Every structure is written in C-alpha cells, then in structure tokens.
Amino acid sequence: MKRADSASCLLPPRYSINGDSSPRSETDEEQRSVTMITTTRLPHYSTERFYMLSEIGEHSFSIQCMEELNESIFRESSYVILYILCGPEYEDNIFHFVESILIPNTRKLHDVIIQERKKDVSNSPCSTGTSPRAGHGINKEMDCTNIYLVIDKIYSRRCHNRSDEAKVDDETYSKESYHASQVKIVEELARSVAKSKVLRSLAQGISIGVTSERKAAPACETLLSAVLFSSAKRRRLIKYNQHRRKNQPNNNLKTQSGEVVPQSCGSTKSFISILTLGPNDLLGIPVEDEVEDLHAVQDIIQSVTRAEWNGNGDAISFAKRAQSAWKKFNNCFDIDDEFIVSNQGLKEEPWVIFMVLAFWVVVIGIGIFFLNKN
C-alpha cells in the first residue's frame, strides 16, 4: 500500500523486541490486527516553537514532566500524549532507544494511571466500586489506558557539514538523500514499536517527527493538532450552555433526551494531557555557549512517520476519542452542532427583527426631517 508522498507498509503482529522471543497467541483480535507505517513530508518551513507551546498550554488539559508528575490529573482524564525528544546520541542504536527509553517510561506511565484510577474508585462513595467519573473522563475498564507516543528525532548534520578534505560524492551526501536515510531509520523505529508486545498493548499509536534543524519541531505540530481538535466546538457548547441556563427554570439546561446538563460543563480545554520526560524537552535540544533562538526557520527538510495498529488510527483519531470523553464527562454527548445552531437562531431571531425595525425607523425619521426642512 503506497502513496505518492509517503512510504507505507502493512505488518502483521510479530515477535516482541523486548526480550520476549515467543510468538504471540493467535487470537481472533490479533489476527485482525495490522500495522500501517506512513511517512508524510512536511513543508520546508517550521512553525514558531513559542507559538506552538502557548497554544498547547492554552488548549491541553495539562503539561507536566515525569520528574514532577501530579498523578491527580488522571482522575478526570487519562488521555495522555507522551512526548519524547530523541537526540543524535540515539542515531546509531534505535533498538537501545526503544528498550531503555520508550518501554520503561510507557510502562511507568501506564502503572501510574492505573494506580491513580484505583485510588479514585476506592474513594468513591458508591458501594458498587464505580467511580463517579467512570465512563466519562476515564474508561470503565480498569486495566485500559489511553496513551499516544510522540517523538521528535533531531539527527546531526554531520553529512553536509563535512570538511573540504572529505572526498565523497555531493549527490550521495546531499540533504535530501541523508534525510531519506534518516526516514528509513525512523520507519524502522516505528516498526520496532509496533512489534513490541509491551508498547503495542499499552500505547495506541506513535508519531515520529524527523528533521536536522534543531529549531524545528515537527512532532510538536502533532501535539498542537491533537489538542486543537474540536476546540471551536467546545467553545460553542460552553457558550451555548451558559446562554441557555439564563432562561431555564432553576438554571437547569436539558439535552435533547431530557437529561439535565450540570454546572460542571465549563472548561473548553481538551481532555488530552501532554507529558514529557524532562522539564525542558518541549524547548528542544539546548546548545552550549549559544543564545537560544526558537523562531521559525525556512529551507528545512522535515517529515512525520506514523504507526497505527489495532484500528486506533493516528493522533487525530486519538483526539476524537478524547473529545468524546470530554462530552461524556460534561453530560453533553447528545448535544450536536445542529441542535446548538438551531436553538441559537431561535434566541437571536427577535434581536434581528428589532434591529431591522430600528434601522427603518431611523431611515424614515431622517426622510421626514428633510421633507419638513424643505
């Protein structure tokens, strides 16, 4: 399966690369599971990093690092994108990166979410052992988490910064050809993640941005797209609920099915939390003895490689599931856009009539004034 701007392949479930040499059990679910690796070239310019970070901070549920993690955020939302910065030190050993960085941190994050969820259930007043938020911000299944992996791989530019004494062919070591070689490495990384029994079961997909420009962050743009998904719909829904409550008995707003929308429906932030390994990972790779400049850059080569399995889709599909959880948590799941627009139109219709009448009164008044003057 190929595209004009990407390199794709379908992979069946295989052996794990994390030390498990035994084949996976041939269940029906695993037989239906496939992996799709897709690489997409991005424009030759980057988005300003500080703009992306401000928008991500404004629309994400929270931004935290593993070193200073506040586990209480998982009581309301367990949708987490784990962002990892992969520097040139892992350029020659992708398997070591998977074994030493991806698997331990993903497993640690999964365990933290499960442990915090159990605390929430134990503190619940319900005798059935079900959290008040069950089925809303978090899944009903206690052993299921919503984790998506995003990696920015910044490779070194030693190929086109070589000295004049290096006797190599310019075409072979051009920026394009070297980026193509790095894309192959990234696709192999995506395949390794998809083959890992641990990562395949704990994560719902992975997106890897690759570029040689340290100031660029192609994977951060994936974060931005995920947290911005349906942000306008969330704002419309909150505004609509606030407007409707003013004219309802006891400030109770009911959905189409007759259920009362509680006052908790008030946050327009996405249900996706961004988690990094270090506190400054979103700022990129620092350079010693150099003033940091994180403005947008041009004439760069960058791409994003995505791995999808078990029908989970990409980061946007992950954001869609988080949006559904947001609507469930706020008991607004069955209030669609058409319902909001139609009700807003009914409320705004008297004002439109009033403005039209006022306009014609002013016009007629001005006409009478000039007629009497003449």
C-alpha positions in Angstrom: 0.0 0.0 0.0 1.8 3.1 -1.2 1.1 6.8 -1.5 2.7 9.5 -3.6 4.1 11.4 -0.7 4.7 8.6 1.8 6.1 5.1 2.3 3.6 2.7 3.8 3.5 -0.9 4.6 1.3 -3.4 6.4 2.8 -5.5 9.1 1.1 -8.4 10.9 1.8 -8.8 14.7 5.2 -10.3 15.2 7.6 -11.2 17.9 8.4 -8.7 20.6 11.7 -6.9 20.6 11.7 -6.5 24.4 13.1 -9.9 25.2 10.1 -12.0 24.5 11.1 -14.4 21.8 7.9 -16.5 21.9 5.2 -15.8 19.2 2.0 -14.1 20.3 -1.1 -16.2 20.8 -3.2 -16.4 17.6 -6.4 -14.9 19.0 -9.1 -13.5 16.7 -8.3 -10.0 17.7 -4.6 -10.4 16.9 -5.4 -12.0 13.6 -7.4 -8.9 12.6 -4.7 -6.5 13.8 -2.5 -4.9 11.2 0.1 -2.2 11.4 0.4 0.7 9.0 3.5 2.7 8.7 3.1 6.1 6.9 5.6 8.8 6.2 4.5 12.3 5.1 6.7 15.1 4.0 6.0 18.5 5.7 6.5 22.0 4.3 10.0 23.4 4.1 9.3 25.8 6.9 8.6 25.3 10.6 6.0 26.7 13.0 7.4 29.1 15.7 8.0 27.0 18.7 6.8 29.5 21.3 3.6 30.0 19.4 3.0 26.2 19.5 3.9 26.0 23.2 1.5 28.8 24.1 -1.4 27.2 22.1 -0.6 23.7 23.5 -0.6 25.2 27.1 -3.9 27.0 26.4 -5.8 24.1 25.0 -4.3 21.0 26.6 -5.6 19.6 29.9 -2.2 19.9 31.5 1.5 19.9 30.6 3.8 18.0 33.0 7.0 16.1 33.1 7.7 12.6 34.6 10.1 14.1 37.2 7.3 16.3 38.7 4.2 14.4 37.8 0.9 15.3 39.5 -1.0 12.0 39.4 -4.3 13.6 40.3 -4.9 14.7 36.8 -5.7 11.1 35.8 -8.8 11.2 38.0 -10.5 13.3 35.4 -8.7 12.4 32.2 -6.5 9.5 31.3 -5.8 10.7 27.7 -2.1 11.3 27.7 0.4 12.0 24.9 3.9 11.1 25.9 6.3 13.4 24.2 10.0 12.3 24.0 12.9 14.1 22.5 15.3 11.8 20.6 18.7 13.4 20.0 21.6 12.4 17.8 23.0 10.2 20.6 20.5 7.5 19.6 21.1 7.9 15.9 23.0 4.6 15.6 21.1 2.5 18.0 17.3 2.7 17.6 16.7 -0.6 19.5 18.5 0.8 22.5 16.2 3.8 22.5 13.1 1.5 22.4 14.4 -0.7 25.2 15.9 1.9 27.5 13.5 4.9 27.0 10.2 4.0 25.3 9.3 0.8 27.1 10.2 1.7 30.7 8.6 5.2 30.6 5.4 4.0 28.8 5.1 1.1 31.3 5.7 3.6 34.2 3.1 6.0 32.9 0.6 3.1 32.5 1.1 1.9 36.0 0.7 5.5 37.4 -2.6 5.9 35.6 -3.9 2.5 36.8 -2.8 3.2 40.4 -4.4 6.6 40.5 -7.6 5.2 39.0 -7.8 2.6 41.7 -7.4 5.3 44.3 -10.3 7.2 42.7 -12.5 4.1 42.8 -11.6 3.4 46.4 -12.5 6.9 47.5 -15.8 6.8 45.6 -19.0 6.9 47.8 -20.6 4.3 45.5 -20.8 0.9 47.1 -20.5 -0.7 43.7 -16.9 0.3 43.4 -17.5 2.5 40.4 -16.1 6.0 40.2 -18.5 8.9 39.7 -16.4 9.7 36.6 -16.4 6.2 35.2 -17.4 6.2 31.6 -16.7 9.9 31.3 -13.1 11.2 31.6 -11.7 7.7 32.2 -12.5 4.3 30.8 -14.7 1.8 32.6 -12.0 -0.9 32.1 -9.6 -0.6 35.0 -6.7 -2.1 33.0 -7.1 0.1 29.9 -5.2 3.4 29.4 -5.2 6.0 26.6 -1.6 6.7 25.8 -0.2 8.0 22.5 3.5 8.3 21.8 5.0 11.4 20.0 8.8 11.6 19.3 10.9 14.4 17.8 14.0 12.9 16.3 16.7 15.5 15.7 19.6 14.0 13.7 23.0 15.5 13.4 24.1 17.4 10.2 27.5 15.9 10.0 26.8 14.8 6.5 26.6 18.2 5.0 28.9 20.0 7.5 31.9 18.0 6.5 35.3 19.5 5.7 36.6 20.1 2.2 39.0 17.3 2.6 36.2 14.7 2.7 36.2 13.0 -0.7 32.6 11.9 -1.1 30.1 12.4 -3.7 27.9 15.5 -3.2 24.8 13.9 -4.6 25.1 10.9 -2.2 25.5 13.1 0.9 23.0 15.8 -0.1 20.4 17.0 2.4 17.7 15.1 0.6 19.4 11.8 0.4 20.6 12.0 4.0 17.1 12.8 5.2 15.8 9.9 3.2 18.3 7.6 5.1 17.0 9.0 8.4 13.5 8.4 7.4 14.3 4.7 6.9 15.8 4.7 10.4 12.6 6.3 11.8 10.4 3.8 9.9 12.4 1.0 11.5 11.9 2.6 14.9 8.1 2.7 14.2 8.2 -1.0 13.2 10.1 -1.8 16.4 7.5 -0.1 18.5 4.7 -1.9 16.6 6.4 -5.2 17.1 6.9 -4.7 20.9 4.3 -6.6 22.8 4.5 -4.1 25.7 4.2 -0.9 23.6 1.6 -2.4 21.3 -0.6 -3.2 24.3 0.0 0.0 26.3 0.1 2.7 23.6 -2.5 3.4 20.9 -0.1 4.6 18.2 3.1 6.7 17.6 4.1 9.7 15.5 7.7 10.5 14.9 8.9 13.8 13.5 12.3 13.8 11.9 14.5 16.8 10.9 18.0 18.0 11.0 17.1 21.5 12.1 17.3 21.9 15.9 14.9 24.8 15.9 12.1 22.9 14.2 9.8 20.5 16.0 7.6 18.6 13.5 6.3 16.3 16.2 5.2 19.3 18.3 2.9 20.2 15.5 1.2 16.8 16.0 0.7 17.8 19.7 -0.8 21.1 18.6 -3.2 19.5 16.1 -4.4 17.0 18.7 -5.2 19.5 21.5 -6.8 22.0 19.0 -9.1 19.3 17.6 -12.8 20.4 18.1 -11.7 23.4 20.2 -14.2 25.6 18.4 -17.0 23.1 19.1 -16.1 23.0 22.8 -16.3 26.8 23.0 -19.7 26.8 21.2 -21.0 24.2 23.5 -19.9 26.0 26.7 -21.2 29.3 25.4 -24.5 27.7 24.4 -25.0 26.1 27.8 -24.2 29.3 29.6 -26.7 31.2 27.4 -29.4 28.6 27.8 -29.2 28.4 31.6 -30.1 32.1 32.0 -33.6 31.4 30.6 -34.3 28.0 32.1 -36.1 27.3 35.4 -33.6 26.8 38.2 -30.8 27.4 35.7 -31.2 23.8 34.6 -30.3 23.1 30.9 -31.7 19.9 29.4 -30.3 17.9 26.5 -32.4 16.5 23.6 -33.0 13.4 25.6 -34.3 15.4 28.6 -31.2 15.0 30.9 -30.0 18.0 32.9 -26.6 19.3 32.0 -24.7 20.0 35.2 -22.8 23.1 36.0 -19.5 21.2 35.7 -19.7 21.8 31.9 -17.4 24.8 31.9 -13.9 24.1 30.6 -13.0 24.4 27.0 -9.7 22.6 27.4 -9.1 19.3 25.6 -9.0 16.1 27.7 -5.5 15.4 26.4 -2.6 15.9 28.8 0.9 16.4 27.5 3.7 14.5 29.4 7.4 14.9 28.8 10.4 13.1 30.3 12.3 16.3 31.2 11.0 19.8 32.2 12.6 21.5 29.1 12.0 18.8 26.4 9.4 20.9 24.6 12.1 23.6 24.1 14.2 21.3 22.1 17.9 20.4 22.3 19.9 23.1 24.0 23.2 24.3 22.6 26.1 25.2 24.8 27.6 28.7 24.6 24.9 29.9 22.2 22.0 32.3 22.7 18.8 30.3 22.2 16.7 31.4 19.2 13.5 29.3 18.7 11.9 31.4 15.9 10.5 29.7 12.8 13.0 28.6 10.2 12.8 28.1 6.4 14.5 25.9 3.8 14.5 22.9 6.1 13.6 19.2 5.4 11.2 17.6 7.8 8.7 14.8 7.8 6.4 12.8 10.1 6.2 9.0 10.3 3.2 7.4 11.9 2.5 3.9 13.0 -1.1 2.7 13.5 -2.3 -0.6 14.9 -5.5 -2.3 16.1 -7.6 0.2 14.3 -6.7 3.1 16.7 -5.7 5.5 13.9 -3.4 8.5 14.2 -3.2 11.4 16.7 -6.3 13.0 15.3 -8.2 9.7 15.9 -6.8 9.8 19.4 -8.1 13.4 19.8 -11.5 12.3 18.6 -11.8 9.7 21.4 -10.7 12.3 23.9 -13.3 14.7 22.6 -16.0 12.1 23.1 -14.7 11.6 26.6 -15.0 15.4 27.2 -18.6 15.4 26.1 -19.5 12.4 28.2 -17.8 13.9 31.3 -19.8 17.1 30.9 -23.1 15.2 30.1 -23.2 17.0 26.7 -22.8 14.0 24.5 -26.1 14.2 22.6 -26.0 18.0 22.0 -24.8 18.2 18.4 -23.8 21.3 16.4 -27.1 21.4 14.5 -29.1 21.5 17.8 -26.9 24.4 19.1 -27.2 26.4 15.9 -31.0 25.9 15.6 -31.5 27.0 19.2 -29.2 29.9 18.9 -31.1 31.0 15.8 -34.4 31.0 17.8 -32.9 33.1 20.5 -31.3 35.6 18.1 -34.4 36.0 15.8 -36.2 38.7 18.0 -33.0 40.7 18.1 -32.7 40.6 14.3 -36.3 41.8 13.9 -35.7 44.6 16.4 -32.5 45.7 14.6 -34.3 45.7 11.2 -37.2 47.8 12.6 -34.9 50.2 14.3 -33.0 50.7 11.0 -36.1 51.6 9.1 -37.4 53.9 11.9 -34.1 55.8 11.6 -34.3 56.0 7.8 -38.0 57.2 7.9 -37.2 59.7 10.5 -34.3 61.2 8.5 -36.6 61.4 5.5 -39.3 63.2 7.4 -36.8 65.6 8.8 -35.5 66.6 5.3 -39.1 66.9 3.9 -40.1 69.2 6.7 -37.0 71.3 6.3 -37.7 71.8 2.6 
